[in-house]
Amino acid sequence: MRVSGFDVISKIVLLFLVGMGVLAMFGKLTLPGKKHLDAHKCTSCGRFKIGKGPCPCESKRG
């Protein structure tokens, strides 16, 4: 029983496409707490604010 080159290449391409589909599904997942983390970002620079004080970018301006 011989295996042609086309069979091997088609299996490789099929496995690649299935792998890309699985990675795409994992990329669509949303992590728990993401909305909470996005709420604690500075609106001007985008860095995470730690604590209740102003962002360091705001204190440099004024």
C-alpha distances in whole Angstrom, upper triangle without the diagonal:
4,7,10,13,15,13,14,17,18,17,20,22,22,22,25,27,27,28,31,32,32,35,36,37,38,41,42,44,47,48,51,55,54,57,59,58,58,62,63,62,65,65,66,64,61,61,61,65,66,69,71,73,72,69,70,69,72,75,74,75,78
4,6,10,12,10,11,14,15,15,17,20,20,21,23,25,25,27,29,30,31,33,35,36,37,39,41,42,46,47,51,54,53,55,58,57,57,60,61,60,63,63,64,62,59,59,60,63,64,67,70,71,70,67,68,67,70,72,72,73,76
4,7,8,7,7,11,12,11,14,16,16,17,20,21,22,23,26,27,28,29,31,33,34,36,37,39,43,44,47,50,49,52,54,53,53,57,58,57,59,59,60,58,55,56,56,60,61,64,66,68,67,64,64,64,67,69,68,69,73
4,5,5,7,9,10,11,13,15,16,17,19,21,22,23,25,26,28,29,31,32,34,35,37,39,43,44,48,51,49,52,54,53,53,56,57,56,58,59,59,57,54,55,56,59,61,64,66,67,66,63,64,63,66,68,67,68,72
4,5,5,6,9,10,11,12,14,16,17,18,20,21,23,24,26,27,29,31,32,33,35,37,41,42,46,48,47,49,52,50,50,54,55,53,56,56,56,54,51,52,53,57,58,61,64,65,63,60,61,60,63,65,64,65,68
4,5,5,6,9,10,10,12,14,15,16,18,20,21,22,24,26,27,29,30,31,33,35,39,41,44,47,45,48,50,49,49,52,53,52,54,54,55,53,50,51,52,56,57,60,62,64,62,59,60,59,61,64,63,64,67
4,6,5,6,9,10,10,12,14,15,16,18,20,21,23,24,26,27,29,30,32,34,37,39,43,46,44,47,49,48,48,51,53,51,54,54,55,53,50,51,51,55,56,59,62,63,62,59,59,59,61,64,63,64,67
4,5,5,6,9,10,11,12,14,15,17,18,20,21,23,24,26,27,29,31,32,36,38,41,44,42,45,48,46,46,50,51,49,52,52,53,50,48,48,49,53,54,57,59,61,60,56,57,56,59,62,61,62,65
4,5,5,6,9,10,10,12,14,15,16,18,20,21,22,24,26,27,29,31,34,36,40,42,41,43,46,44,44,48,49,47,50,50,50,48,45,46,47,51,52,55,58,59,57,54,55,54,57,59,58,59,63
4,5,5,6,9,10,11,12,14,15,16,18,20,21,23,25,26,27,29,33,35,38,41,39,42,45,43,43,47,48,47,49,49,50,48,45,46,47,50,52,55,57,58,57,54,55,54,57,59,59,59,63
4,5,5,6,8,10,10,12,14,15,16,18,20,21,23,24,26,28,31,33,36,39,38,41,43,42,42,45,47,46,48,48,49,47,44,45,45,49,50,53,56,57,56,53,54,53,56,58,58,59,62
4,5,5,6,9,10,10,12,14,15,16,18,20,21,22,25,26,30,31,35,38,36,39,41,40,40,43,44,43,46,46,47,44,42,42,43,46,48,51,53,54,53,50,51,50,53,55,55,56,59
4,6,5,6,9,10,11,12,14,15,16,19,20,21,23,25,29,30,34,37,35,37,40,39,38,42,43,42,44,44,45,43,40,41,42,45,47,50,52,53,52,49,50,49,52,54,54,54,58
4,5,5,6,9,10,11,12,14,15,17,19,20,21,23,27,29,32,35,34,36,39,38,38,41,42,41,44,44,45,43,40,41,41,45,46,50,52,53,52,49,50,49,52,55,54,55,58
4,5,5,6,9,10,11,12,14,15,17,18,20,22,25,27,30,33,32,35,37,36,36,39,41,40,42,43,44,42,39,39,39,43,44,47,50,51,50,47,48,48,50,53,53,53,57
4,5,5,6,9,10,11,12,14,15,16,19,21,24,26,29,32,30,33,35,34,34,37,38,37,40,40,41,39,36,36,37,41,42,45,47,49,48,45,45,45,47,50,49,50,54
4,5,5,6,9,10,10,12,14,15,17,19,23,25,28,31,29,31,34,33,33,36,38,36,39,39,40,38,35,36,37,40,42,45,47,48,47,44,45,44,47,50,49,50,53
4,5,5,6,9,10,11,13,14,16,17,21,23,26,29,28,30,33,32,32,35,37,36,39,39,40,39,35,36,36,40,41,44,46,48,47,44,45,45,47,50,50,51,54
4,5,5,6,9,10,11,12,15,16,20,21,24,27,26,29,31,30,30,33,35,34,37,37,38,36,33,33,34,37,38,41,44,45,44,41,43,42,45,47,47,48,51
4,5,5,6,9,10,10,12,15,18,20,24,26,24,27,30,28,28,31,33,32,34,34,35,33,30,31,32,35,37,40,42,43,42,39,40,40,42,45,45,45,48
4,5,5,6,9,10,11,13,17,19,22,25,23,26,29,28,27,31,32,32,34,34,36,34,31,32,32,36,37,40,42,43,42,40,41,41,43,46,46,46,49
4,5,5,6,9,10,11,15,17,20,23,22,24,27,26,26,30,31,31,34,34,36,34,30,31,31,34,35,38,40,42,41,39,40,40,42,45,45,46,49
4,5,5,6,9,10,14,15,19,21,20,22,25,24,24,27,28,28,31,31,32,30,27,28,28,31,32,35,37,39,38,35,37,36,39,41,41,42,45
4,5,5,6,9,12,15,18,21,19,21,24,23,22,26,27,27,29,29,31,29,26,27,27,31,32,35,37,38,37,35,36,36,38,41,41,41,44
4,5,5,7,11,13,16,19,18,20,23,22,22,25,27,27,30,30,32,30,27,28,27,31,32,35,36,38,38,35,37,37,39,41,42,42,45
4,5,5,9,10,14,17,15,18,21,20,20,23,25,25,28,28,30,28,25,25,25,28,29,32,34,36,35,33,34,34,36,39,40,40,43
4,6,8,10,14,16,14,17,19,18,18,21,23,22,25,25,27,25,22,23,22,26,27,30,32,34,33,30,32,31,34,36,37,37,40
4,6,10,13,15,13,15,18,18,17,20,22,22,25,25,27,26,22,23,23,26,28,30,32,34,33,31,33,32,34,37,37,38,40
4,6,9,12,11,13,16,16,16,19,21,21,24,25,27,26,22,23,22,25,26,28,30,32,32,30,32,32,33,36,37,38,40
4,6,9,7,10,12,12,12,15,17,18,21,22,24,23,20,20,19,21,23,25,26,29,28,26,29,29,30,33,34,35,37
4,6,6,9,11,10,12,14,16,17,20,21,24,23,19,19,17,20,20,22,24,27,27,25,27,28,29,32,33,34,36
4,6,8,9,10,12,13,15,17,20,22,25,24,20,20,17,19,19,21,23,25,26,25,27,28,29,31,33,34,36
4,6,5,6,9,10,11,13,17,19,22,21,17,17,14,16,16,17,19,22,22,21,24,25,26,28,30,31,32
4,5,5,6,9,10,11,15,16,19,18,14,14,12,15,16,18,19,21,21,20,23,23,24,26,28,29,31
4,5,5,6,9,11,14,14,18,18,14,15,13,14,16,17,18,20,20,19,22,22,23,26,27,28,29
4,6,5,7,10,13,14,18,18,14,14,11,12,13,14,15,17,18,17,20,21,21,24,26,27,28
4,5,5,7,11,13,16,15,11,11,8,10,11,13,14,16,16,15,18,19,19,22,24,25,26
4,5,6,9,10,13,13,9,10,8,10,13,15,15,17,16,15,17,17,18,21,23,23,25
4,6,8,9,13,13,10,11,9,9,12,13,13,15,14,13,17,17,17,20,22,22,23
4,7,9,12,12,9,9,6,6,8,9,10,12,11,10,14,14,15,17,19,20,21
4,6,9,8,5,5,4,6,9,11,12,12,11,9,12,12,13,15,17,18,19
4,6,6,5,5,6,6,10,12,12,11,9,7,9,9,9,12,14,14,16
4,6,6,8,10,10,14,15,15,14,11,9,12,10,10,14,15,14,16
4,6,8,11,11,15,17,16,15,12,9,11,8,8,12,13,12,14
4,6,9,10,14,16,17,15,12,9,10,7,9,12,12,12,15
4,7,9,12,15,16,15,13,10,11,10,12,15,15,16,18
4,6,9,13,14,13,12,8,9,9,11,14,14,16,18
4,6,10,11,12,11,8,10,11,13,15,16,18,19
4,6,8,8,8,6,9,10,11,12,15,16,17
4,7,8,9,8,10,13,13,14,16,18,19
4,6,8,9,11,14,14,14,17,19,19
4,7,9,12,14,13,13,17,18,18
4,7,9,12,10,10,13,15,14
4,6,8,6,7,10,11,11
4,5,5,7,9,10,12
4,5,5,6,9,10
4,6,5,7,9
4,5,5,7
4,5,6
4,6
4
